[in-house]
Amino acid sequence: MNIFFSLRVPADLVQALVDLQGEQPDRIEPQAREHLHITLGFLHLADAGRLTDAAAVVGSRPWHTPN
């Protein structure tokens, strides 16, 4: 199982990234607009113990987006 924590990209930045993809098709692997995100952490092949630890970290306090 794979799990990751991510942030949504602001709409104006999403548009800029979509535009950039169109301008550089030979250098950028295109991503669908709805899949653009900023990955904060990735648990590759997470087992039950790692998932429990991750849930404890994100569940123990409120998470706020930066201003």
CHARMM internal coordinates of N, CA and C (Angstrom, degrees):
IC EDIT
DIST 1 N 1 CA 1.4313
DIST 1 CA 1 C 1.5207
ANGL 1 N 1 CA 1 C 108.12
DIST 1 C 2 N 1.3145
ANGL 1 CA 1 C 2 N 116.86
DIHE 1 N 1 CA 1 C 2 N 139.21
DIST 2 N 2 CA 1.4541
ANGL 1 C 2 N 2 CA 122.96
DIHE 1 CA 1 C 2 N 2 CA 175.38
DIST 2 CA 2 C 1.5202
ANGL 2 N 2 CA 2 C 108.65
DIHE 1 C 2 N 2 CA 2 C -116.22
DIST 2 C 3 N 1.3148
ANGL 2 CA 2 C 3 N 116.58
DIHE 2 N 2 CA 2 C 3 N 140.25
DIST 3 N 3 CA 1.4556
ANGL 2 C 3 N 3 CA 121.77
DIHE 2 CA 2 C 3 N 3 CA 177.31
DIST 3 CA 3 C 1.5235
ANGL 3 N 3 CA 3 C 107.72
DIHE 2 C 3 N 3 CA 3 C -140.82
DIST 3 C 4 N 1.3357
ANGL 3 CA 3 C 4 N 116.10
DIHE 3 N 3 CA 3 C 4 N 146.07
DIST 4 N 4 CA 1.4569
ANGL 3 C 4 N 4 CA 118.88
DIHE 3 CA 3 C 4 N 4 CA 175.83
DIST 4 CA 4 C 1.5110
ANGL 4 N 4 CA 4 C 109.66
DIHE 3 C 4 N 4 CA 4 C -143.48
DIST 4 C 5 N 1.3185
ANGL 4 CA 4 C 5 N 114.72
DIHE 4 N 4 CA 4 C 5 N 157.69
DIST 5 N 5 CA 1.4562
ANGL 4 C 5 N 5 CA 123.16
DIHE 4 CA 4 C 5 N 5 CA 177.76
DIST 5 CA 5 C 1.5272
ANGL 5 N 5 CA 5 C 106.55
DIHE 4 C 5 N 5 CA 5 C -110.91
DIST 5 C 6 N 1.3253
ANGL 5 CA 5 C 6 N 116.79
DIHE 5 N 5 CA 5 C 6 N 133.71
DIST 6 N 6 CA 1.4536
ANGL 5 C 6 N 6 CA 118.42
DIHE 5 CA 5 C 6 N 6 CA -176.24
DIST 6 CA 6 C 1.5230
ANGL 6 N 6 CA 6 C 111.72
DIHE 5 C 6 N 6 CA 6 C -146.57
DIST 6 C 7 N 1.3145
ANGL 6 CA 6 C 7 N 114.21
DIHE 6 N 6 CA 6 C 7 N 166.90
DIST 7 N 7 CA 1.4551
ANGL 6 C 7 N 7 CA 123.04
DIHE 6 CA 6 C 7 N 7 CA 174.15
DIST 7 CA 7 C 1.5172
ANGL 7 N 7 CA 7 C 108.98
DIHE 6 C 7 N 7 CA 7 C -113.51
DIST 7 C 8 N 1.3112
ANGL 7 CA 7 C 8 N 116.36
DIHE 7 N 7 CA 7 C 8 N 147.48
DIST 8 N 8 CA 1.4573
ANGL 7 C 8 N 8 CA 120.00
DIHE 7 CA 7 C 8 N 8 CA 172.26
DIST 8 CA 8 C 1.5244
ANGL 8 N 8 CA 8 C 108.16
DIHE 7 C 8 N 8 CA 8 C -74.93
DIST 8 C 9 N 1.3063
ANGL 8 CA 8 C 9 N 115.86
DIHE 8 N 8 CA 8 C 9 N 146.80
DIST 9 N 9 CA 1.4534
ANGL 8 C 9 N 9 CA 121.98
DIHE 8 CA 8 C 9 N 9 CA 178.51
DIST 9 CA 9 C 1.5258
ANGL 9 N 9 CA 9 C 107.64
DIHE 8 C 9 N 9 CA 9 C -88.66
DIST 9 C 10 N 1.3494
ANGL 9 CA 9 C 10 N 118.08
DIHE 9 N 9 CA 9 C 10 N 135.51
DIST 10 N 10 CA 1.4672
ANGL 9 C 10 N 10 CA 120.04
DIHE 9 CA 9 C 10 N 10 CA 178.12
DIST 10 CA 10 C 1.5307
ANGL 10 N 10 CA 10 C 111.40
DIHE 9 C 10 N 10 CA 10 C -57.26
DIST 10 C 11 N 1.3133
ANGL 10 CA 10 C 11 N 116.47
DIHE 10 N 10 CA 10 C 11 N 146.96
DIST 11 N 11 CA 1.4707
ANGL 10 C 11 N 11 CA 122.90
DIHE 10 CA 10 C 11 N 11 CA -173.34
DIST 11 CA 11 C 1.5238
ANGL 11 N 11 CA 11 C 113.32
DIHE 10 C 11 N 11 CA 11 C -55.05
DIST 11 C 12 N 1.3360
ANGL 11 CA 11 C 12 N 118.21
DIHE 11 N 11 CA 11 C 12 N -41.91
DIST 12 N 12 CA 1.4652
ANGL 11 C 12 N 12 CA 119.42
DIHE 11 CA 11 C 12 N 12 CA -179.11
DIST 12 CA 12 C 1.5244
ANGL 12 N 12 CA 12 C 111.93
DIHE 11 C 12 N 12 CA 12 C -67.14
DIST 12 C 13 N 1.3308
ANGL 12 CA 12 C 13 N 117.08
DIHE 12 N 12 CA 12 C 13 N -33.96
DIST 13 N 13 CA 1.4577
ANGL 12 C 13 N 13 CA 120.58
DIHE 12 CA 12 C 13 N 13 CA 176.44
DIST 13 CA 13 C 1.5299
ANGL 13 N 13 CA 13 C 110.72
DIHE 12 C 13 N 13 CA 13 C -72.54
DIST 13 C 14 N 1.3285
ANGL 13 CA 13 C 14 N 117.26
DIHE 13 N 13 CA 13 C 14 N -37.38
DIST 14 N 14 CA 1.4731
ANGL 13 C 14 N 14 CA 120.30
DIHE 13 CA 13 C 14 N 14 CA 175.68
DIST 14 CA 14 C 1.5219
ANGL 14 N 14 CA 14 C 109.65
DIHE 13 C 14 N 14 CA 14 C -57.24
DIST 14 C 15 N 1.3344
ANGL 14 CA 14 C 15 N 116.86
DIHE 14 N 14 CA 14 C 15 N -46.72
DIST 15 N 15 CA 1.4672
ANGL 14 C 15 N 15 CA 119.82
DIHE 14 CA 14 C 15 N 15 CA -179.48
DIST 15 CA 15 C 1.5190
ANGL 15 N 15 CA 15 C 110.94
DIHE 14 C 15 N 15 CA 15 C -61.75
DIST 15 C 16 N 1.3242
ANGL 15 CA 15 C 16 N 117.65
DIHE 15 N 15 CA 15 C 16 N -41.13
DIST 16 N 16 CA 1.4597
ANGL 15 C 16 N 16 CA 120.69
DIHE 15 CA 15 C 16 N 16 CA 179.03
DIST 16 CA 16 C 1.5291
ANGL 16 N 16 CA 16 C 111.00
DIHE 15 C 16 N 16 CA 16 C -63.35
DIST 16 C 17 N 1.3332
ANGL 16 CA 16 C 17 N 117.12
DIHE 16 N 16 CA 16 C 17 N -39.59
DIST 17 N 17 CA 1.4627
ANGL 16 C 17 N 17 CA 120.73
DIHE 16 CA 16 C 17 N 17 CA 178.87
DIST 17 CA 17 C 1.5229
ANGL 17 N 17 CA 17 C 111.57
DIHE 16 C 17 N 17 CA 17 C -68.79
DIST 17 C 18 N 1.3210
ANGL 17 CA 17 C 18 N 117.20
DIHE 17 N 17 CA 17 C 18 N -39.10
DIST 18 N 18 CA 1.4671
ANGL 17 C 18 N 18 CA 121.00
DIHE 17 CA 17 C 18 N 18 CA 176.87
DIST 18 CA 18 C 1.5251
ANGL 18 N 18 CA 18 C 109.27
DIHE 17 C 18 N 18 CA 18 C -62.68
DIST 18 C 19 N 1.3354
ANGL 18 CA 18 C 19 N 116.69
DIHE 18 N 18 CA 18 C 19 N -43.93
DIST 19 N 19 CA 1.4670
ANGL 18 C 19 N 19 CA 120.58
DIHE 18 CA 18 C 19 N 19 CA 178.16
DIST 19 CA 19 C 1.5204
ANGL 19 N 19 CA 19 C 110.95
DIHE 18 C 19 N 19 CA 19 C -61.36
DIST 19 C 20 N 1.3233
ANGL 19 CA 19 C 20 N 117.06
DIHE 19 N 19 CA 19 C 20 N -44.15
DIST 20 N 20 CA 1.4616
ANGL 19 C 20 N 20 CA 121.79
DIHE 19 CA 19 C 20 N 20 CA -179.90
DIST 20 CA 20 C 1.5279
ANGL 20 N 20 CA 20 C 110.84
DIHE 19 C 20 N 20 CA 20 C -61.50
DIST 20 C 21 N 1.3097
ANGL 20 CA 20 C 21 N 116.74
DIHE 20 N 20 CA 20 C 21 N -41.00
DIST 21 N 21 CA 1.4736
ANGL 20 C 21 N 21 CA 119.99
DIHE 20 CA 20 C 21 N 21 CA 177.83
DIST 21 CA 21 C 1.5220
ANGL 21 N 21 CA 21 C 110.78
DIHE 20 C 21 N 21 CA 21 C -57.82
DIST 21 C 22 N 1.3298
ANGL 21 CA 21 C 22 N 116.06
DIHE 21 N 21 CA 21 C 22 N -40.71
DIST 22 N 22 CA 1.4597
ANGL 21 C 22 N 22 CA 120.13
DIHE 21 CA 21 C 22 N 22 CA 179.85
DIST 22 CA 22 C 1.5141
ANGL 22 N 22 CA 22 C 113.19
DIHE 21 C 22 N 22 CA 22 C -69.18
DIST 22 C 23 N 1.3280
ANGL 22 CA 22 C 23 N 116.25
DIHE 22 N 22 CA 22 C 23 N -29.67
DIST 23 N 23 CA 1.4629
ANGL 22 C 23 N 23 CA 121.13
DIHE 22 CA 22 C 23 N 23 CA -179.16
DIST 23 CA 23 C 1.5308
ANGL 23 N 23 CA 23 C 112.85
DIHE 22 C 23 N 23 CA 23 C -81.87
DIST 23 C 24 N 1.3251
ANGL 23 CA 23 C 24 N 117.64
DIHE 23 N 23 CA 23 C 24 N -21.67
DIST 24 N 24 CA 1.4637
ANGL 23 C 24 N 24 CA 121.88
DIHE 23 CA 23 C 24 N 24 CA -175.07
DIST 24 CA 24 C 1.5391
ANGL 24 N 24 CA 24 C 111.97
DIHE 23 C 24 N 24 CA 24 C -129.22
DIST 24 C 25 N 1.3285
ANGL 24 CA 24 C 25 N 118.80
DIHE 24 N 24 CA 24 C 25 N 52.37
DIST 25 N 25 CA 1.4638
ANGL 24 C 25 N 25 CA 119.66
DIHE 24 CA 24 C 25 N 25 CA -174.01
DIST 25 CA 25 C 1.5253
ANGL 25 N 25 CA 25 C 114.89
DIHE 24 C 25 N 25 CA 25 C -62.78
DIST 25 C 26 N 1.3322
ANGL 25 CA 25 C 26 N 117.25
DIHE 25 N 25 CA 25 C 26 N -24.16
DIST 26 N 26 CA 1.4603
ANGL 25 C 26 N 26 CA 119.97
DIHE 25 CA 25 C 26 N 26 CA 179.46
DIST 26 CA 26 C 1.5247
ANGL 26 N 26 CA 26 C 112.65
DIHE 25 C 26 N 26 CA 26 C -83.83
DIST 26 C 27 N 1.3391
ANGL 26 CA 26 C 27 N 117.91
DIHE 26 N 26 CA 26 C 27 N -11.33
DIST 27 N 27 CA 1.4648
ANGL 26 C 27 N 27 CA 121.39
DIHE 26 CA 26 C 27 N 27 CA -176.52
DIST 27 CA 27 C 1.5238
ANGL 27 N 27 CA 27 C 113.65
DIHE 26 C 27 N 27 CA 27 C -115.03
DIST 27 C 28 N 1.3259
ANGL 27 CA 27 C 28 N 117.21
DIHE 27 N 27 CA 27 C 28 N -16.50
DIST 28 N 28 CA 1.4675
ANGL 27 C 28 N 28 CA 120.80
DIHE 27 CA 27 C 28 N 28 CA -174.97
DIST 28 CA 28 C 1.5210
ANGL 28 N 28 CA 28 C 109.66
DIHE 27 C 28 N 28 CA 28 C -124.96
DIST 28 C 29 N 1.3112
ANGL 28 CA 28 C 29 N 116.14
DIHE 28 N 28 CA 28 C 29 N 128.20
DIST 29 N 29 CA 1.4674
ANGL 28 C 29 N 29 CA 120.42
DIHE 28 CA 28 C 29 N 29 CA 174.38
DIST 29 CA 29 C 1.5311
ANGL 29 N 29 CA 29 C 107.40
DIHE 28 C 29 N 29 CA 29 C -75.89
DIST 29 C 30 N 1.3237
ANGL 29 CA 29 C 30 N 117.55
DIHE 29 N 29 CA 29 C 30 N 115.32
DIST 30 N 30 CA 1.4663
ANGL 29 C 30 N 30 CA 119.61
DIHE 29 CA 29 C 30 N 30 CA -174.66
DIST 30 CA 30 C 1.5281
ANGL 30 N 30 CA 30 C 112.66
DIHE 29 C 30 N 30 CA 30 C -65.06
DIST 30 C 31 N 1.3277
ANGL 30 CA 30 C 31 N 114.34
DIHE 30 N 30 CA 30 C 31 N 141.57
DIST 31 N 31 CA 1.4619
ANGL 30 C 31 N 31 CA 122.52
DIHE 30 CA 30 C 31 N 31 CA 176.04
DIST 31 CA 31 C 1.5246
ANGL 31 N 31 CA 31 C 107.76
DIHE 30 C 31 N 31 CA 31 C -121.88
DIST 31 C 32 N 1.3020
ANGL 31 CA 31 C 32 N 115.78
DIHE 31 N 31 CA 31 C 32 N 143.36
DIST 32 N 32 CA 1.4590
ANGL 31 C 32 N 32 CA 120.05
DIHE 31 CA 31 C 32 N 32 CA 177.16
DIST 32 CA 32 C 1.5285
ANGL 32 N 32 CA 32 C 109.27
DIHE 31 C 32 N 32 CA 32 C -65.81
DIST 32 C 33 N 1.3189
ANGL 32 CA 32 C 33 N 115.92
DIHE 32 N 32 CA 32 C 33 N 142.38
DIST 33 N 33 CA 1.4679
ANGL 32 C 33 N 33 CA 122.13
DIHE 32 CA 32 C 33 N 33 CA -179.33
DIST 33 CA 33 C 1.5308
ANGL 33 N 33 CA 33 C 111.80
DIHE 32 C 33 N 33 CA 33 C -48.23
DIST 33 C 34 N 1.3264
ANGL 33 CA 33 C 34 N 117.02
DIHE 33 N 33 CA 33 C 34 N -44.35
DIST 34 N 34 CA 1.4707
ANGL 33 C 34 N 34 CA 120.78
DIHE 33 CA 33 C 34 N 34 CA -175.97
DIST 34 CA 34 C 1.5343
ANGL 34 N 34 CA 34 C 113.06
DIHE 33 C 34 N 34 CA 34 C -73.15
DIST 34 C 35 N 1.3276
ANGL 34 CA 34 C 35 N 117.60
DIHE 34 N 34 CA 34 C 35 N -9.55
DIST 35 N 35 CA 1.4663
ANGL 34 C 35 N 35 CA 120.69
DIHE 34 CA 34 C 35 N 35 CA 179.38
DIST 35 CA 35 C 1.5243
ANGL 35 N 35 CA 35 C 113.42
DIHE 34 C 35 N 35 CA 35 C -100.83
DIST 35 C 36 N 1.3254
ANGL 35 CA 35 C 36 N 117.78
DIHE 35 N 35 CA 35 C 36 N -4.45
DIST 36 N 36 CA 1.4617
ANGL 35 C 36 N 36 CA 120.41
DIHE 35 CA 35 C 36 N 36 CA -179.53
DIST 36 CA 36 C 1.5265
ANGL 36 N 36 CA 36 C 109.58
DIHE 35 C 36 N 36 CA 36 C -70.52
DIST 36 C 37 N 1.3283
ANGL 36 CA 36 C 37 N 116.30
DIHE 36 N 36 CA 36 C 37 N 130.47
DIST 37 N 37 CA 1.4601
ANGL 36 C 37 N 37 CA 122.60
DIHE 36 CA 36 C 37 N 37 CA -179.21
DIST 37 CA 37 C 1.5229
ANGL 37 N 37 CA 37 C 109.04
DIHE 36 C 37 N 37 CA 37 C -159.99
DIST 37 C 38 N 1.3169
ANGL 37 CA 37 C 38 N 115.88
DIHE 37 N 37 CA 37 C 38 N 169.08
DIST 38 N 38 CA 1.4619
ANGL 37 C 38 N 38 CA 122.40
DIHE 37 CA 37 C 38 N 38 CA 175.07
DIST 38 CA 38 C 1.5223
ANGL 38 N 38 CA 38 C 106.90
DIHE 37 C 38 N 38 CA 38 C -110.93
DIST 38 C 39 N 1.3107
ANGL 38 CA 38 C 39 N 116.44
DIHE 38 N 38 CA 38 C 39 N 116.55
DIST 39 N 39 CA 1.4625
ANGL 38 C 39 N 39 CA 120.25
DIHE 38 CA 38 C 39 N 39 CA -178.67
DIST 39 CA 39 C 1.5262
ANGL 39 N 39 CA 39 C 109.93
DIHE 38 C 39 N 39 CA 39 C -80.02
DIST 39 C 40 N 1.3223
ANGL 39 CA 39 C 40 N 115.95
DIHE 39 N 39 CA 39 C 40 N 125.27
DIST 40 N 40 CA 1.4617
ANGL 39 C 40 N 40 CA 121.63
DIHE 39 CA 39 C 40 N 40 CA 177.96
DIST 40 CA 40 C 1.5219
ANGL 40 N 40 CA 40 C 111.39
DIHE 39 C 40 N 40 CA 40 C -92.99
DIST 40 C 41 N 1.3036
ANGL 40 CA 40 C 41 N 116.32
DIHE 40 N 40 CA 40 C 41 N -34.45
DIST 41 N 41 CA 1.4521
ANGL 40 C 41 N 41 CA 120.89
DIHE 40 CA 40 C 41 N 41 CA -179.51
DIST 41 CA 41 C 1.5098
ANGL 41 N 41 CA 41 C 110.43
DIHE 40 C 41 N 41 CA 41 C -160.98
DIST 41 C 42 N 1.3198
ANGL 41 CA 41 C 42 N 116.61
DIHE 41 N 41 CA 41 C 42 N 147.85
DIST 42 N 42 CA 1.4580
ANGL 41 C 42 N 42 CA 122.03
DIHE 41 CA 41 C 42 N 42 CA -176.57
DIST 42 CA 42 C 1.5213
ANGL 42 N 42 CA 42 C 108.48
DIHE 41 C 42 N 42 CA 42 C -134.93
DIST 42 C 43 N 1.3084
ANGL 42 CA 42 C 43 N 116.25
DIHE 42 N 42 CA 42 C 43 N 124.31
DIST 43 N 43 CA 1.4689
ANGL 42 C 43 N 43 CA 120.95
DIHE 42 CA 42 C 43 N 43 CA 177.20
DIST 43 CA 43 C 1.5267
ANGL 43 N 43 CA 43 C 107.49
DIHE 42 C 43 N 43 CA 43 C -107.66
DIST 43 C 44 N 1.3144
ANGL 43 CA 43 C 44 N 115.24
DIHE 43 N 43 CA 43 C 44 N 94.21
DIST 44 N 44 CA 1.4571
ANGL 43 C 44 N 44 CA 121.20
DIHE 43 CA 43 C 44 N 44 CA -178.08
DIST 44 CA 44 C 1.5302
ANGL 44 N 44 CA 44 C 109.84
DIHE 43 C 44 N 44 CA 44 C -73.97
DIST 44 C 45 N 1.3106
ANGL 44 CA 44 C 45 N 116.11
DIHE 44 N 44 CA 44 C 45 N 130.77
DIST 45 N 45 CA 1.4616
ANGL 44 C 45 N 45 CA 122.33
DIHE 44 CA 44 C 45 N 45 CA 179.46
DIST 45 CA 45 C 1.5313
ANGL 45 N 45 CA 45 C 111.53
DIHE 44 C 45 N 45 CA 45 C 50.91
DIST 45 C 46 N 1.3154
ANGL 45 CA 45 C 46 N 115.62
DIHE 45 N 45 CA 45 C 46 N 47.32
DIST 46 N 46 CA 1.4666
ANGL 45 C 46 N 46 CA 121.07
DIHE 45 CA 45 C 46 N 46 CA -176.60
DIST 46 CA 46 C 1.5213
ANGL 46 N 46 CA 46 C 111.18
DIHE 45 C 46 N 46 CA 46 C -65.22
DIST 46 C 47 N 1.3207
ANGL 46 CA 46 C 47 N 115.22
DIHE 46 N 46 CA 46 C 47 N 133.76
DIST 47 N 47 CA 1.4631
ANGL 46 C 47 N 47 CA 120.21
DIHE 46 CA 46 C 47 N 47 CA 175.01
DIST 47 CA 47 C 1.5282
ANGL 47 N 47 CA 47 C 108.60
DIHE 46 C 47 N 47 CA 47 C -95.18
DIST 47 C 48 N 1.3038
ANGL 47 CA 47 C 48 N 117.26
DIHE 47 N 47 CA 47 C 48 N 177.45
DIST 48 N 48 CA 1.4649
ANGL 47 C 48 N 48 CA 121.89
DIHE 47 CA 47 C 48 N 48 CA -176.04
DIST 48 CA 48 C 1.5237
ANGL 48 N 48 CA 48 C 111.74
DIHE 47 C 48 N 48 CA 48 C -59.42
DIST 48 C 49 N 1.3175
ANGL 48 CA 48 C 49 N 118.64
DIHE 48 N 48 CA 48 C 49 N -37.99
DIST 49 N 49 CA 1.4577
ANGL 48 C 49 N 49 CA 121.85
DIHE 48 CA 48 C 49 N 49 CA 179.95
DIST 49 CA 49 C 1.5196
ANGL 49 N 49 CA 49 C 112.43
DIHE 48 C 49 N 49 CA 49 C -64.69
DIST 49 C 50 N 1.3303
ANGL 49 CA 49 C 50 N 116.38
DIHE 49 N 49 CA 49 C 50 N -44.76
DIST 50 N 50 CA 1.4634
ANGL 49 C 50 N 50 CA 119.87
DIHE 49 CA 49 C 50 N 50 CA 179.13
DIST 50 CA 50 C 1.5137
ANGL 50 N 50 CA 50 C 110.99
DIHE 49 C 50 N 50 CA 50 C -66.67
DIST 50 C 51 N 1.3287
ANGL 50 CA 50 C 51 N 117.04
DIHE 50 N 50 CA 50 C 51 N -38.22
DIST 51 N 51 CA 1.4672
ANGL 50 C 51 N 51 CA 119.62
DIHE 50 CA 50 C 51 N 51 CA 178.17
DIST 51 CA 51 C 1.5239
ANGL 51 N 51 CA 51 C 110.87
DIHE 50 C 51 N 51 CA 51 C -65.34
DIST 51 C 52 N 1.3198
ANGL 51 CA 51 C 52 N 117.16
DIHE 51 N 51 CA 51 C 52 N -38.91
DIST 52 N 52 CA 1.4674
ANGL 51 C 52 N 52 CA 121.13
DIHE 51 CA 51 C 52 N 52 CA 177.34
DIST 52 CA 52 C 1.5212
ANGL 52 N 52 CA 52 C 110.36
DIHE 51 C 52 N 52 CA 52 C -63.49
DIST 52 C 53 N 1.3352
ANGL 52 CA 52 C 53 N 117.17
DIHE 52 N 52 CA 52 C 53 N -44.76
DIST 53 N 53 CA 1.4645
ANGL 52 C 53 N 53 CA 121.18
DIHE 52 CA 52 C 53 N 53 CA 177.72
DIST 53 CA 53 C 1.5315
ANGL 53 N 53 CA 53 C 111.02
DIHE 52 C 53 N 53 CA 53 C -60.86
DIST 53 C 54 N 1.3264
ANGL 53 CA 53 C 54 N 116.86
DIHE 53 N 53 CA 53 C 54 N -44.65
DIST 54 N 54 CA 1.4661
ANGL 53 C 54 N 54 CA 120.81
DIHE 53 CA 53 C 54 N 54 CA -179.64
DIST 54 CA 54 C 1.5253
ANGL 54 N 54 CA 54 C 110.76
DIHE 53 C 54 N 54 CA 54 C -63.48
DIST 54 C 55 N 1.3166
ANGL 54 CA 54 C 55 N 116.84
DIHE 54 N 54 CA 54 C 55 N -42.17
DIST 55 N 55 CA 1.4668
ANGL 54 C 55 N 55 CA 120.61
DIHE 54 CA 54 C 55 N 55 CA 178.91
DIST 55 CA 55 C 1.5237
ANGL 55 N 55 CA 55 C 110.58
DIHE 54 C 55 N 55 CA 55 C -62.56
DIST 55 C 56 N 1.3291
ANGL 55 CA 55 C 56 N 117.14
DIHE 55 N 55 CA 55 C 56 N -37.39
DIST 56 N 56 CA 1.4622
ANGL 55 C 56 N 56 CA 120.67
DIHE 55 CA 55 C 56 N 56 CA 179.24
DIST 56 CA 56 C 1.5305
ANGL 56 N 56 CA 56 C 110.62
DIHE 55 C 56 N 56 CA 56 C -66.18
DIST 56 C 57 N 1.3150
ANGL 56 CA 56 C 57 N 117.07
DIHE 56 N 56 CA 56 C 57 N -40.14
DIST 57 N 57 CA 1.4657
ANGL 56 C 57 N 57 CA 120.96
DIHE 56 CA 56 C 57 N 57 CA -179.59
DIST 57 CA 57 C 1.5239
ANGL 57 N 57 CA 57 C 110.55
DIHE 56 C 57 N 57 CA 57 C -65.49
DIST 57 C 58 N 1.3243
ANGL 57 CA 57 C 58 N 117.84
DIHE 57 N 57 CA 57 C 58 N -50.98
DIST 58 N 58 CA 1.4622
ANGL 57 C 58 N 58 CA 119.66
DIHE 57 CA 57 C 58 N 58 CA -176.10
DIST 58 CA 58 C 1.5189
ANGL 58 N 58 CA 58 C 112.56
DIHE 57 C 58 N 58 CA 58 C -78.65
DIST 58 C 59 N 1.3257
ANGL 58 CA 58 C 59 N 117.69
DIHE 58 N 58 CA 58 C 59 N -18.48
DIST 59 N 59 CA 1.4516
ANGL 58 C 59 N 59 CA 120.06
DIHE 58 CA 58 C 59 N 59 CA -178.99
DIST 59 CA 59 C 1.5118
ANGL 59 N 59 CA 59 C 114.40
DIHE 58 C 59 N 59 CA 59 C -92.93
DIST 59 C 60 N 1.3381
ANGL 59 CA 59 C 60 N 117.25
DIHE 59 N 59 CA 59 C 60 N -9.83
DIST 60 N 60 CA 1.4622
ANGL 59 C 60 N 60 CA 119.69
DIHE 59 CA 59 C 60 N 60 CA -173.09
DIST 60 CA 60 C 1.5234
ANGL 60 N 60 CA 60 C 114.39
DIHE 59 C 60 N 60 CA 60 C -87.10
DIST 60 C 61 N 1.3153
ANGL 60 CA 60 C 61 N 117.18
DIHE 60 N 60 CA 60 C 61 N -12.05
DIST 61 N 61 CA 1.4681
ANGL 60 C 61 N 61 CA 119.10
DIHE 60 CA 60 C 61 N 61 CA 179.49
DIST 61 CA 61 C 1.5225
ANGL 61 N 61 CA 61 C 109.50
DIHE 60 C 61 N 61 CA 61 C -155.63
DIST 61 C 62 N 1.3226
ANGL 61 CA 61 C 62 N 116.95
DIHE 61 N 61 CA 61 C 62 N 159.22
DIST 62 N 62 CA 1.4753
ANGL 61 C 62 N 62 CA 118.58
DIHE 61 CA 61 C 62 N 62 CA 179.07
DIST 62 CA 62 C 1.5259
ANGL 62 N 62 CA 62 C 110.99
DIHE 61 C 62 N 62 CA 62 C -69.77
DIST 62 C 63 N 1.3095
ANGL 62 CA 62 C 63 N 116.19
DIHE 62 N 62 CA 62 C 63 N 146.87
DIST 63 N 63 CA 1.4610
ANGL 62 C 63 N 63 CA 122.49
DIHE 62 CA 62 C 63 N 63 CA 176.85
DIST 63 CA 63 C 1.5139
ANGL 63 N 63 CA 63 C 107.12
DIHE 62 C 63 N 63 CA 63 C -111.38
DIST 63 C 64 N 1.3066
ANGL 63 CA 63 C 64 N 116.36
DIHE 63 N 63 CA 63 C 64 N 130.57
DIST 64 N 64 CA 1.4629
ANGL 63 C 64 N 64 CA 121.55
DIHE 63 CA 63 C 64 N 64 CA -179.02
DIST 64 CA 64 C 1.5074
ANGL 64 N 64 CA 64 C 109.38
DIHE 63 C 64 N 64 CA 64 C -117.56
DIST 64 C 65 N 1.3200
ANGL 64 CA 64 C 65 N 116.40
DIHE 64 N 64 CA 64 C 65 N 145.26
DIST 65 N 65 CA 1.4476
ANGL 64 C 65 N 65 CA 120.20
DIHE 64 CA 64 C 65 N 65 CA 174.42
DIST 65 CA 65 C 1.5251
ANGL 65 N 65 CA 65 C 108.90
DIHE 64 C 65 N 65 CA 65 C -78.96
DIST 65 C 66 N 1.3226
ANGL 65 CA 65 C 66 N 117.33
DIHE 65 N 65 CA 65 C 66 N 145.48
DIST 66 N 66 CA 1.4677
ANGL 65 C 66 N 66 CA 118.93
DIHE 65 CA 65 C 66 N 66 CA 179.28
DIST 66 CA 66 C 1.5252
ANGL 66 N 66 CA 66 C 111.21
DIHE 65 C 66 N 66 CA 66 C -67.25
DIST 66 C 67 N 1.3090
ANGL 66 CA 66 C 67 N 116.01
DIHE 66 N 66 CA 66 C 67 N 148.99
DIST 67 N 67 CA 1.4872
ANGL 66 C 67 N 67 CA 120.96
DIHE 66 CA 66 C 67 N 67 CA 178.01
DIST 67 CA 67 C 1.4958
ANGL 67 N 67 CA 67 C 110.81
DIHE 66 C 67 N 67 CA 67 C -80.93
END
COOR INIT
IC SEED 1 N 1 CA 1 C
IC BUILD
